[in-house]
Amino acid sequence: IRPEALRMNLYPAQYYLKHVPLGLLLSVLTISPLAGAQGEVVLANFDDKDSIATNSMSHKGQTTIVKDAPADGNMSAAKTIVDVSASASEFFGTGYNIDRSDLSGTMEIRFWIKTDAESDFNFQLHSEDNHVSAFRFSTLGAAGQWQQITAAVESFDVPQWSSGEVDWSAIDRW
């Protein structure tokens, strides 16, 4: 799977980029299929240096592979630092293109995140023609700590700006 659109919406009242660059680390991304199906599927693990090759960001920044990863995760993480000069005071996005993937049999998606921002985030899945489904989560009280996020498929919403719900059988970005 070719790892793009994990978008993070950060609100200016909850963090400031004027003095310290915003940092975000992501580690292993897995899906759990419906009952009776095969076990977990790993969509991204960041242990391979090429795993960040398809990374894209909404604002100027840098993504690297680092050995800072959660104990129950994998060995490495993707670390994104947003440039202080990027004017990302309202939001920033980082994500990955993947080969079209059928996640229609998925019950939940799990991933690890560590950020220096205490804020609300959106984990997004994309398919053709700007179809998007997003899971909202918070890192309030967890700045600087690894946090495992579990997103049940039925908890995903459709953002107002999207063309409609993601086609779960044709995911091409996260």
RASULVEN-V598491 format. One record per backbone hydrogen bond with DSSP energy under -1.0 kcal/mol. CO is the residue of the C=O (numbers start at 0). NH is the residue of the N-H. Records with the same first field share a line. If there is no record, write none. Layout:
BEGIN
CO = NH + NH
END
This chain:
BEGIN
4 = 6
5 = 93
7 = 91
10 = 13
21 = 81
22 = 115
23 = 79
24 = 113
25 = 77
28 = 42 + 43
29 = 109
30 = 40
31 = 106 + 107
33 = 36
40 = 30
43 = 28
47 = 50
49 = 52
51 = 54
55 = 94
59 = 82
61 = 80
63 = 78
65 = 76
69 = 72
76 = 65
77 = 25
78 = 63
79 = 23
80 = 61
82 = 85
91 = 7
92 = 57
94 = 55
95 = 4 + 173
100 = 170
102 = 105
104 = 33
106 = 152
107 = 31
108 = 150
109 = 29
110 = 148
111 = 26
112 = 146
113 = 24
114 = 143
118 = 138
120 = 136
122 = 134
124 = 132
125 = 171 + 172
126 = 130
127 = 130
129 = 162
130 = 126
132 = 124
133 = 156
134 = 122
136 = 120
138 = 141
141 = 144
146 = 112
148 = 110
150 = 108
151 = 154
152 = 155
156 = 133
158 = 161
163 = 131
165 = 167
166 = 169
167 = 102
170 = 100
171 = 97
172 = 125
END
